[in-house]
């Protein structure tokens, strides 16, 4: 299967530091690798309604929910591009991930089986010198990948607050050059590593 990257932009600010860093990393992808960029602020999703125990799940056929669902199913690699907002993913990204819960229960989609073995990545910019504060965001993505049976390529971290700051983070820009070239292991829950 030809690699197809879906970049899910979760910032509430266009061309923010996180997106700038993601675009630097994407520039390194080999020619011929498809890229689709979807800005969740420009394509807002409705609040997720949990119908887990109801039977009226239907595949969305129009609007932003259908756009995101189809793009997610078509991607070999899903890249969550979210600034660190209150130590976690943005509200836009959280809403997108919440919709995964409904897609898991939509008849005929085989959402989990389709995503199994594919790769989830993250890119974030934070306005803090200690990168450990991004652990909740990393945990959200890593655990989501583990639940889905996906590979997890990790999170590319950059530092920046004011627009363009991340372009002065030489370490982040250097990591961006090889970020998508690394092997992504099958994601595991933290308790699985302790049990091993």
Secondary structure, DSSP 4 states (H G I P E B T S, - for coil): ---EEEEEE--SSTT-HHHHHHHHHHTTSPTT-EEEEEETTTSPPPPP---TT-S------SHHHHHHHHHHHH-SEEEEE---BTTB--HHHHHHHHHHHHHHTSTTT-HHHHHTTSEEEEEEEES-S-GGGGHHHHHHHHHHHHHHT-EEEEEEEEE-SSTTGGGG-HHHHHHHTTGGGS--EEP--HHHHHH-
